[in-house]
Amino acid sequence: MTSRGKVIVGMSGGVDSSVAAALLQREGWEVFGVTLRLWPASEDDVREDRCCGPNALSDARRVAGLLGIPHRVLDETPAFEREVLGYFTRAYQEGRTPNPCVVCNPRVKFDNLFRTARALGADYLATGHYARVEMTPRGKRLRRATNPAKDQSYFLHRLTREQLDGLLLPLGEVGKEEVRALARELGLGIHAKRESQDLCFLPENDYAAWLKDRLGAEGLRPGEFVSPDGKVLGKHAGLELFTVGQRKGINVGSPKPLYVLSMDAASHRVTIGGDEELWRRELVARDCVWGPEGPLASEARARVQIRQRHDAAPATLTPLGDGGVRVVFDAPQRAITPGQAAVFYEGDAVLGGGWIISSAASSA
């Protein structure tokens, strides 16, 4: 069979990227596996589902051997510390809730994988993400996966146009159960591997414990719990330990459940209130990136997704003079969170997205 070309596959050691490599090989591509080490070699956390951890590196090597493809490991621990862990910590210190996967993909994973692809003379880079890339008259753009439950376009929306041009996503039209069946059929030995639902560096997704360990008690900034009208209701152990919509850790007596409404980095105050006060109709997003159609030039309609586990909701988008976008939803949305990404969709196509900096009850 004549080779269709050379493709570098980012192999995390999980079932998705392993099957992506196998599918491309089956289609006639010359496949070269590359795994990023994001943790020090001495790291002793060997949880099965930890992306790019020690177990994952071993699984990636083993799968590459079974497929008979070359494999290389790149040490990107300094970049991960700088671009992801540093960003994650700073965001909480600034009263925002970070989304490290959205940052890690273009700045660490894809940046370094594309650099390696070019060095090895590869035509494309491929990953096991569930999303699609399609060609349009103005260039390639990102679309949702055909399986909405597995779609990861939200995490990939900040990929550059150059990155999209050189990207293959073999699983965009494949379901998870089909992926596991293919892994079993191919004898890869990882078809039953547990799927991670946590951030790779947060065991049990406990960001508060991770920040306490990283910053130390002296690095946390205690302050006051206050009501929306500024009444002091109690004290907290650190601004960094809270996020919008959080209920855990609010040690304030109340006849109804209380939730975090906002955090103020300057005063260290955490504003709390009832669930009904979490619902907002409006947000402002800045540092926006756009698909091949380019920046928003006038008011437009779109569906807007404000976190990974959120059903994109219909809204009106209005461009702001500074390059930002004002989003007004048709109906209020719960826990719009500064620091998270707002991604704009037309059907299943990604128009663009930006970082949420503020929210409001309404635009009236």
QUIURTA-V198085 format. One line per field, one symbol per residue. ss: DSSP state (@ for helix, = for strand, . for the rest). A space follows every 50 residues. Layout:
ss->???
This chain:
ss->.....=====....@@@@@@@@@@@@...========............. ...@@@@@@@@@@@@@@..======.@@@@@@@@@@@@@@@@@......@ @@@@@@@@@@@@@@@@@@@....===....======..======...@@@ ..@@@@....@@@@@.==.......@@@@@@@@@@............... ..@@@.@@@@@@@@@.@@@...====.....=====..@@@......... ........======....=====.@@@@============.........= =====.......=======.....==========......======..== ==========....
